[in-house]
């Protein structure tokens, strides 16, 4: 039997500050390992944009994350900050 793959989507997640991954370096957030999503970019509150951020980049309150994953995994990630 072949495992059925979910199509990947890309969506924005606004960091509100209450997420378990806020104020952590990307490598310690669990976004990839726990939530099965890939962070492809960050837009900072002051307007800076980071594409394909390095593992030591800090996720901060008011960042907008561009995240890729299945619809189900993205929904779980969004629920952490009530970004439904």
N, C-alpha and C positions, 0 to 999 in steps of 0.2 A: 504494500500500500504506500502511496505517495502522500506525504503530508501536504495539506492544502495551505498555501501561503496567503496571508492577508495583504492586500495592496497597501503600499506606503503612501502616506499623505504628509504634507508639510503644513504647519500651523504656527501661529504666534501664541505665546504664553506670557502674560504680564506678571512679573514677580511682585507680589504684594508685601512680602516680608514675613509671612506666616508659614511658608513652605519649609520643610525639613532640609532642603538644599540651599536655602538662602544664607549668605555670608560664609559659604564654603567654596574651596577650590573645586573646579569642575571634576577633577579626578576623585573627589570624595563625596560627590552629590548623589550618586546612584542613578542618575538620569539614564545612563546606558545600561549598567549592570542590573539595577533593580526595576526600572520602569521600561526597559527595552526600547528606548528612544535615542536618537542621535541629535546632539546640538550642532546645528550648522551655522549659526550666527547669533550675535548679541547686539542689540541696539541699546546703548547707554542713555540714561536720562538726559545727559548733557549733549547728546547727539552723535557721539562717536559710535562707529560700527566696527565690530570684530567679526570677520568671516572665518569659519573653521577655527575657533578659538583653541589655544593650547590647553593642556591639562591643568596647568597651574593658574588659570584665569579664575578670578573670584566672581561668583554669582551674587549680585547685589539687589537690594530692594529697588524697585522701579525700573529694572532692566526689562527689556522685551526680548524674549528668547525665541529664535526660530528653530523649531524642533521638527524632526522627521520620525515617523513611526507608524504603526497601525492605528486606525481610528480608535480602537479600544484602548490601546496604551496611551495615546494622546489624551483621551478623555480622563483616564486615571490621573495623569500628570496635571491636567487642568483643574481637576477637582481639589487638588492640594491647595490651590490658591483661589478657589471659587471662580475660575475663569470660564464658566460654562457658556 
